[in-house]
């Protein structure tokens, strides 16, 4: 039997998108980058886009991705009757899992990538959950919801691309009801020294021309991130690094699969070659333009005070 190969027609489509990406900036660039994930499916039975939480005995990348979704749901204290905002939902897999496992009443997901929105809506129809989940095209830095709309605001690996992230945090505070919770999985520099000056950050960003969409102002360490949440009015701010259960096991798993013919056939040659090189040469690859060795991965949670108003301090 001949070895399966990535479709030529889709390969050409990727080539066009890479050319478009070269001349894109801002929101359009982020949208273009998100569209590229359609050419790089690393999971076997889902379309999850997170790195996965490998602390448990995960047998597959899909298992690790689901474990990450569960971990974030626990940090947000998702529960029966909650109305949830998910900022940057990818293809919607995480929302379908939360609907199934947490008893939340309703989830509104926002995203700026039409391709992903269409697929998430299609899956919602197939699963028969359209009454409990809604997927909207909307910027996370300009949330068009009334104050106090949601019990929980949640985001999985997406805020690193929000321009700027702080605007999203301000809006998250505003749309939460008093006593509501915010939770996110965040990609940050490992420590303050890795934040660097703006000029140094710009030099780093040049190394990731194709896939880089990280605003420089978002590259702040966890301590500064938590201080921002507190300044905006959040209380009970918690941040926990789980990088040891994310990057290295993800890298190990990918290195074990990278030369498998079936795995390779799912990737465009335009993606596979640089992905393999980065994975093997950098012993793990890069995140947001930075080596995994210098990148932290945290779960952060916070609460809007029960007695507070709806505005941002």
TATAHU-V99846 format. One record per residue. N is the residue number from 0. RES is the residue in three letters. SS is DSSP state (alpha for helix, beta for strand, coil for the rest). OMEGA is omega in radians with two decimals (* if undefined). BURIAL is b if it has 16 or more other ideal C-beta (glycine too) atoms within 10 Angstrom, else e. Layout:
# TATAHU-V99846
n	res	ss	omega	burial
N	RES	SS	OMEGA	BURIAL
N	RES	SS	OMEGA	BURIAL
This chain:
# TATAHU-V99846
n	res	ss	omega	burial
0	UNK	coil	-3.13	e
1	UNK	coil	3.13	e
2	UNK	coil	3.13	e
3	UNK	coil	3.12	e
4	UNK	coil	3.12	e
5	UNK	coil	-3.07	b
6	UNK	coil	-3.12	e
7	UNK	alpha	-3.12	e
8	UNK	alpha	3.12	e
9	UNK	alpha	3.08	e
10	UNK	alpha	3.12	e
11	UNK	alpha	3.11	e
12	UNK	alpha	3.10	e
13	UNK	alpha	3.13	b
14	UNK	alpha	3.11	e
15	UNK	alpha	-3.12	e
16	UNK	alpha	3.09	b
17	UNK	alpha	3.06	b
18	UNK	alpha	3.11	e
19	UNK	alpha	3.14	e
20	UNK	alpha	-3.11	b
21	UNK	alpha	-3.07	e
22	UNK	coil	-3.13	e
23	UNK	coil	3.08	b
24	UNK	coil	3.07	e
25	UNK	alpha	-3.10	e
26	UNK	alpha	-3.14	e
27	UNK	alpha	3.13	e
28	UNK	alpha	3.11	b
29	UNK	alpha	3.14	b
30	UNK	alpha	3.14	b
31	UNK	alpha	-3.13	b
32	UNK	alpha	3.12	b
33	UNK	alpha	3.10	b
34	UNK	alpha	-3.12	b
35	UNK	alpha	3.13	b
36	UNK	alpha	3.10	b
37	UNK	alpha	-3.13	b
38	UNK	alpha	-3.04	b
39	UNK	beta	-3.14	b
40	UNK	coil	-3.06	e
41	UNK	coil	3.11	b
42	UNK	coil	-3.09	b
43	UNK	coil	-3.03	e
44	UNK	coil	-3.08	e
45	UNK	coil	3.06	b
46	UNK	coil	3.09	b
47	UNK	coil	-3.12	b
48	UNK	coil	-3.11	b
49	UNK	coil	-3.08	b
50	UNK	coil	-3.13	b
51	UNK	coil	3.09	b
52	UNK	coil	-2.93	b
53	UNK	coil	-3.08	b
54	UNK	coil	3.08	e
55	UNK	coil	3.14	e
56	UNK	coil	-3.12	e
57	UNK	coil	-3.12	b
58	UNK	coil	-3.10	e
59	UNK	coil	3.08	e
60	UNK	alpha	3.10	b
61	UNK	alpha	3.12	b
62	UNK	alpha	-3.13	b
63	UNK	alpha	3.11	b
64	UNK	alpha	3.11	b
65	UNK	alpha	3.10	b
66	UNK	alpha	3.09	b
67	UNK	alpha	3.11	b
68	UNK	alpha	3.13	b
69	UNK	alpha	-3.14	b
70	UNK	alpha	3.13	b
71	UNK	alpha	3.08	b
72	UNK	alpha	3.09	b
73	UNK	alpha	3.13	e
74	UNK	alpha	3.12	b
75	UNK	alpha	-3.08	b
76	UNK	coil	3.09	e
77	UNK	coil	-3.09	b
78	UNK	coil	-3.06	e
79	UNK	coil	3.06	e
80	UNK	coil	-3.10	e
81	UNK	coil	2.94	b
82	UNK	beta	-2.91	e
83	UNK	beta	2.96	b
84	UNK	beta	3.08	b
85	UNK	beta	-3.09	b
86	UNK	beta	-3.13	b
87	UNK	coil	-2.93	b
88	UNK	coil	-3.12	b
89	UNK	coil	3.11	b
90	UNK	coil	3.05	b
91	UNK	coil	-3.08	b
92	UNK	alpha	-3.10	b
93	UNK	alpha	-3.12	b
94	UNK	alpha	3.10	b
95	UNK	alpha	3.12	b
96	UNK	alpha	3.12	b
97	UNK	alpha	3.08	b
98	UNK	alpha	-3.08	b
99	UNK	alpha	-2.94	e
100	UNK	alpha	-3.00	e
101	UNK	coil	-3.12	b
102	UNK	coil	3.10	e
103	UNK	coil	-3.09	b
104	UNK	coil	-3.02	e
105	UNK	beta	3.06	b
106	UNK	beta	2.97	b
107	UNK	beta	3.12	b
108	UNK	beta	3.09	b
109	UNK	beta	-3.03	b
110	UNK	beta	3.10	b
111	UNK	coil	-3.08	b
112	UNK	coil	-3.08	b
113	UNK	alpha	-3.13	e
114	UNK	alpha	-3.14	e
115	UNK	alpha	3.12	b
116	UNK	alpha	3.13	b
117	UNK	alpha	-3.13	e
118	UNK	alpha	3.13	b
119	UNK	alpha	3.10	b
120	UNK	alpha	3.12	b
121	UNK	alpha	3.13	e
122	UNK	alpha	3.11	b
123	UNK	alpha	3.09	b
124	UNK	alpha	-3.12	e
125	UNK	alpha	-3.12	e
126	UNK	alpha	3.12	e
127	UNK	coil	-3.10	e
128	UNK	coil	-3.08	b
129	UNK	coil	-3.13	e
130	UNK	coil	-3.08	e
131	UNK	coil	-3.12	e
132	UNK	beta	3.12	b
133	UNK	beta	-3.13	e
134	UNK	beta	-3.04	b
135	UNK	beta	2.98	e
136	UNK	beta	-3.06	e
137	UNK	coil	3.08	b
138	UNK	coil	3.12	b
139	UNK	coil	-3.14	b
140	UNK	coil	3.11	b
141	UNK	coil	-3.05	e
142	UNK	coil	-3.08	b
143	UNK	coil	3.11	e
144	UNK	coil	3.11	b
145	UNK	coil	3.07	e
146	UNK	coil	3.07	e
147	UNK	coil	-3.08	b
148	UNK	coil	-2.95	b
149	UNK	beta	3.03	b
150	UNK	beta	-3.11	b
151	UNK	beta	2.97	b
152	UNK	beta	-2.97	b
153	UNK	beta	3.12	b
154	UNK	beta	-3.04	b
155	UNK	beta	3.08	b
156	UNK	coil	-3.06	b
157	UNK	coil	-3.00	b
158	UNK	alpha	3.13	b
159	UNK	alpha	-3.11	b
160	UNK	alpha	-3.13	b
161	UNK	coil	-3.02	b
162	UNK	coil	-0.14	b
163	UNK	coil	3.13	e
164	UNK	alpha	-3.08	b
165	UNK	alpha	3.09	b
166	UNK	alpha	3.07	e
167	UNK	alpha	-3.13	b
168	UNK	alpha	3.08	b
169	UNK	alpha	3.13	b
170	UNK	alpha	3.12	b
171	UNK	alpha	3.10	b
172	UNK	alpha	-3.08	b
173	UNK	alpha	-3.04	b
174	UNK	alpha	3.05	b
175	UNK	beta	2.99	b
176	UNK	beta	3.03	b
177	UNK	beta	-3.07	e
178	UNK	beta	3.13	e
179	UNK	beta	-3.06	b
180	UNK	beta	3.03	b
181	UNK	beta	3.06	b
182	UNK	beta	-3.14	b
183	UNK	beta	2.89	b
184	UNK	beta	-2.97	b
185	UNK	beta	3.04	b
186	UNK	beta	-3.03	b
187	UNK	beta	3.00	b
188	UNK	beta	-3.04	b
189	UNK	coil	3.07	b
190	UNK	coil	-3.05	e
191	UNK	alpha	-3.10	e
192	UNK	alpha	-3.12	e
193	UNK	alpha	3.11	b
194	UNK	coil	3.04	b
195	UNK	coil	3.09	e
196	UNK	coil	3.09	e
197	UNK	alpha	-3.12	e
198	UNK	alpha	3.10	e
199	UNK	alpha	3.12	e
200	UNK	alpha	3.14	b
201	UNK	alpha	3.11	e
202	UNK	alpha	3.12	e
203	UNK	alpha	-3.05	b
204	UNK	alpha	-3.12	b
205	UNK	alpha	-3.11	e
206	UNK	alpha	-3.10	e
207	UNK	alpha	-2.99	b
208	UNK	coil	-3.02	e
209	UNK	coil	-2.98	e
210	UNK	coil	-3.11	b
211	UNK	coil	3.07	b
212	UNK	coil	-3.08	b
213	UNK	coil	3.07	b
214	UNK	coil	-3.08	b
215	UNK	alpha	-3.09	b
216	UNK	alpha	3.12	e
217	UNK	alpha	-3.04	b
218	UNK	coil	-3.10	b
219	UNK	coil	3.14	b
220	UNK	coil	-3.03	b
221	UNK	alpha	-3.12	b
222	UNK	alpha	3.13	e
223	UNK	alpha	3.10	e
224	UNK	alpha	-3.13	b
225	UNK	alpha	3.10	b
226	UNK	alpha	3.09	e
227	UNK	alpha	3.10	b
228	UNK	alpha	3.14	b
229	UNK	alpha	3.13	e
230	UNK	alpha	3.13	e
231	UNK	coil	3.08	b
232	UNK	coil	3.14	b
233	UNK	beta	3.04	b
234	UNK	beta	-3.14	e
235	UNK	beta	-3.10	e
236	UNK	beta	-3.13	b
237	UNK	beta	3.09	e
238	UNK	beta	-3.11	b
239	UNK	beta	3.09	e
240	UNK	beta	3.08	e
241	UNK	coil	-3.03	b
242	UNK	alpha	-3.12	b
243	UNK	alpha	3.12	e
244	UNK	alpha	-3.11	b
245	UNK	coil	-2.93	b
246	UNK	alpha	-3.06	b
247	UNK	alpha	3.10	e
248	UNK	alpha	3.05	b
249	UNK	alpha	-3.14	b
250	UNK	alpha	3.13	b
251	UNK	alpha	3.14	e
252	UNK	alpha	-3.12	b
253	UNK	alpha	3.11	b
254	UNK	alpha	3.12	e
255	UNK	alpha	-3.08	e
256	UNK	alpha	-2.89	e
257	UNK	coil	-3.13	b
258	UNK	coil	3.08	e
259	UNK	coil	-3.06	e
260	UNK	alpha	-3.13	e
261	UNK	alpha	3.11	e
262	UNK	alpha	-3.11	b
263	UNK	alpha	-3.10	b
264	UNK	coil	-3.13	e
265	UNK	coil	-3.05	b
266	UNK	beta	2.99	b
267	UNK	coil	3.07	b
268	UNK	alpha	3.12	e
269	UNK	alpha	3.11	b
270	UNK	alpha	-3.02	b
271	UNK	alpha	-3.05	b
272	UNK	alpha	3.10	e
273	UNK	alpha	3.10	e
274	UNK	alpha	3.14	b
275	UNK	alpha	-3.13	b
276	UNK	alpha	3.13	e
277	UNK	alpha	-3.12	b
278	UNK	alpha	-3.08	b
279	UNK	alpha	-3.10	e
280	UNK	alpha	-3.08	e
281	UNK	coil	-3.14	e
282	UNK	coil	3.09	e
283	UNK	coil	3.13	b
284	UNK	coil	-3.05	b
285	UNK	beta	3.12	b
286	UNK	beta	3.14	b
287	UNK	coil	3.11	b
288	UNK	coil	-3.08	b
289	UNK	beta	3.05	b
290	UNK	beta	3.09	b
291	UNK	alpha	-3.12	b
292	UNK	alpha	3.14	e
293	UNK	alpha	-3.00	e
294	UNK	beta	3.10	b
295	UNK	beta	3.14	b
296	UNK	beta	-2.99	b
297	UNK	beta	2.94	b
298	UNK	beta	-3.10	b
299	UNK	beta	3.08	b
300	UNK	beta	-3.12	b
301	UNK	beta	-3.12	b
302	UNK	beta	2.95	b
303	UNK	beta	-3.03	b
304	UNK	coil	-3.11	e
305	UNK	coil	-3.07	e
306	UNK	coil	-3.05	e
307	UNK	coil	3.02	b
308	UNK	coil	-3.09	e
309	UNK	coil	-3.10	e
310	UNK	coil	3.09	e
311	UNK	coil	3.13	b
312	UNK	coil	*	e
